[in-house]
Amino acid sequence: MTREFELEPTDNERLANLCGPLDENLRMLESRLAVDIRRRGSAFRVSGERAAAAEGLLRELFRLARAEEVSPASIHLALRDYDGPAPAPAAAESGAAPAADDPAIRVLRGTIRARGPNQREYLRRMQRHDLTFGVGPAGTGKTYLAVACAVEALQSDRVRRIVLVRPAVEAGERLGFLPGDLSQKVDPYLRPMYDALYEMMGFERVAKFIERNVIEVAPLAFMRGRSLNDSFIILDEAQNTTVEQMKMFLTRMGFGSRAVVTGDVTQTDLPPGRPSGLRHVLDVLRGVEGIGFQFFEARDVVRHPLVQRIVQAYEAKGGTS
């Protein structure tokens, strides 16, 4: 099958963004779809069994190239999400604006949008529920989107502070005694959430908020006895909580607070014989009104394409606990 088409309006800068340095974006599409792509200016000729899919992706990426950089990551996500036939040329331009019901998070450094249907539903659940569970493999955006929602809630004065919580359980290692104060001991475990905060708010603002206790970092063990009002609370790596710790955490929510619990039940680092609090709570709270559950799959991974295949390989073998 061969498809010949032209991407309009002609815009050399936009075409360069689409094709990438030395046409590396086109080569990636060729490799992933097993097609041959030839270009002369804005005219394209695509050959192969999946030529129609390649045309559809090129039109979609050309639309995106008007407003954002087309990177290998963009192409990976487009390949993962693309299912339909090639859109008409007019539709490619008219579709530049996001759908009205497409949830978006606005932070100081820009707008964060969901990648794929499960991420979109995850954002909707966090916006509608006071307690949301995001469960699935690493790399599906569970923690990143939770932090984005927390930052937006803080910026819009819907909450007065953000509380980041994580059980201090080593991933299959014994790190021994860690020197330093409480923050220095816990920081390595919370690095993914710190990285997301720095990206959305900037290093100086985050440091200032931590100093003023607007952003609080707390190991799970230090949450007992507290009642958190007007807070956005994130419990990350929840698969490493015990049943007792999970119950303790969930009962910390006070008035005006929201909580998001994220984890992957296939990557538990608890000692043998200790059941995961996350796995247990999914059975206990299923069907309770006011709680949102969002489950992710290997196809939702938004990291390197190899990560998705690794997750799928483990799932095929029954995962790991």
Secondary structure as UniProt FT lines:
FT   STRAND          2..6
FT   HELIX           12..19
FT   HELIX           21..23
FT   HELIX           24..33
FT   STRAND          36..40
FT   TURN            41..42
FT   STRAND          43..47
FT   TURN            49..50
FT   HELIX           51..64
FT   TURN            65..67
FT   HELIX           72..81
FT   HELIX           89..94
FT   TURN            95..96
FT   TURN            100..101
FT   STRAND          104..107
FT   TURN            108..109
FT   STRAND          110..113
FT   HELIX           117..128
FT   STRAND          131..135
FT   TURN            138..139
FT   HELIX           142..155
FT   TURN            156..157
FT   STRAND          161..166
FT   HELIX           182..186
FT   HELIX           187..190
FT   HELIX           191..201
FT   HELIX           203..211
FT   TURN            212..213
FT   STRAND          215..219
FT   HELIX           220..223
FT   TURN            224..225
FT   STRAND          231..235
FT   HELIX           238..240
FT   HELIX           243..250
FT   TURN            251..252
FT   TURN            255..256
FT   STRAND          258..263
FT   TURN            265..266
FT   TURN            272..273
FT   HELIX           277..284
FT   TURN            286..287
FT   TURN            289..290
FT   STRAND          291..295
FT   HELIX           298..300
FT   HELIX           305..316
FT   TURN            317..318
//
